[in-house]
Amino acid sequence: MNTRGTIRIATRGSDLAMRQTASVRDSLSNRRRTVEVVEVSTRGDEIRDELIHRLGKTGAFVRALDEQVLDGDVDAAVHSMKDMPTETPADLVVAGVPERAAAGDVLVTPDGAGLDDLPEGAVVGTSSLRRGAQLRRERPDLQVEPLRGNVDSRVEKLLAPSLQHEHQRRLDAEDEDEGEHPDAFDQPVAEWFDARSELERRAMERAVDTEYDAIVLAEAGLERSGLLHSVETTPLPSGSFVPAPGQGAIAVTTRGDAAVTETIRNAVDDPVTRVETTVERTILAELGGGCIAPIGVYAVVQGQYVHVAVQVLALDGTETVERTTDLPITDHANAASTLAAELREEGAAELIDRAREEADE
């Protein structure tokens, strides 16, 4: 923090990242702190045609921001916690964990169809190894295809084919003799186009490489991007689609400078979310799967206990090691570590090693 008291916060430039950072900025501003937001390009942003799990376990969207913090160029960085590696530099601390948004996944379709409603062999898009394995476990017939991009661009890729087809149908009908199609459509194509949302218009301009019947996204990402009520979604049950560790949560990292860290913690930290995400990330760290294996961990504070579900899957979804249990809140970190060690002995380590071998091929 410089002599003027301004806190400089690094963030990615995506719409979702900027909105998350704005929420942290507003919390600090409400405490009369001046905040400057610094946009930083990350490796994950620059390599758009490469899947997340191939970008390296250091964190495709995290490392560049934290390097700015460690170099002293900024005071803090805002991350989606699920993107953060479990191994962090010793000089870096998580100063604030704001109250978590919805942690689960949703199925997004053009018409609101649920997972069971999708036709056999339907194409479902996701960039997540976890979601892919969970989809294959529930519906082995599905064709799971890669899907990259920011939240809005992923939605556009889903909506593009049906919108483009409808647009072309209307254009073709309008070009034909009106006497042959007097009631083909209820409005001229120009009016129909003008009635479309900005998101839909952008979708119609997209070149389509893969036609998706559905995509899977985090509910929190859709909500924070302002798109949750602009598309048709169906929640996926957290029992069979256990979320990624830290999903729905934001983390604010600092160098550990006492003044900055204390200021951020007092302004944004939510004790319940910190306990829940500590359990999730402790289990992930102990399992050692990182971003190379399909792992779901979801913890919820319930009174004096932390209810936790863990799911480790084979990449093809045919094998699973899972557990649902309650951990004492008074010793949640140690209990989480013990639980993870037990799961490793029960076969999770074998599934993770197998996933690592397949990733190296």
Secondary structure, DSSP 8 states (H G I E B T S, - for coil): --TT--EEEEE-SSHHHHHHHHHHHHHHHTTT--EEEEE---HHHH-TTS-GGGS-TT-TTTHHHHHHHHTTS-SEEEEEGGGS-S---TT-EEEE--------EEEEESS---GGGS-TT-EEE-S-HHHHHHHHHH-TT-EEE---S-HHHHHHHHHHHHHHHHHHHHHHHHHS-GGG-TTS-SS-HHHHHHTS-HHHHHHHTS--SS--SEEEEEHHHHHHTT-TTTSEEEE--TTTS---TTTT-EEEEE---HHHHHHHHHHH--HHHHHHHHHHHHHHHHHT-TTSS-EEEEEEEETTEEEEEEEEE-TTSS-EEEEEEEEEGGGHHHHHHHHHHHHIIIIIHHHHHHHHHHHH-
